[in-house]
Amino acid sequence: MAMKRQWRTAVFLACLALIVAGGNARAQEVPVVTGEHWTKSSDEMKKAYLIGIANLLQVETAYFGSNPPTDAQSFVPRLVRGLRGQTLDSVREALDRWYAANPGRLQRPVLETIWFEVVVPGLQKN
């Protein structure tokens, strides 16, 4: 059952990446939104991407209700805790700053950057 939820999450993120990247992909390709896409996107597109992630977190949190999965079953509880106190704009600004400071790392996926540059420090605070 946990695998099914993880699969749904992965499919949702893949669809979101397709929308944000704005490109066509073959069935066997799963586009990953990278810093290259991020730095070329408007603030509105960046915000839409982050809203999609926030919606995913809200849907999964609502789905589990009072019986949330453990950290071993899903990354969502850690993601929620690590993002506590952040806003869409603060995450967008953190990503903008990180990619501007690391122009040689534009191939790094945005979700990876969110995790290591926003969520992990947030977990240490929270």
C-alpha angles and dihedrals in degrees: 000000000000089000089053091053092047090050091051090049091050092048091049092050091047091053090047090051090052092054095046096043089050092208133121117249133193117241094257094050123084110194117221118208107233136181087269090064092039096054092048094049127096120244088255092055091047090051091048090053091051092046088055091054091046090050090051090053092048093048094049092045091050092045092058095038112172093355104064120179120256121255088258091057099046140009091218098087091053091044091052093048092046093050094047109129094018125117129205088256095048091052091045091050092047090052092046091051094046095050091044090052092045107042091157091061100059090125090067110111115250092231090055090050091049090050099048101032101038112013101043093049088045091053090053090053096041 
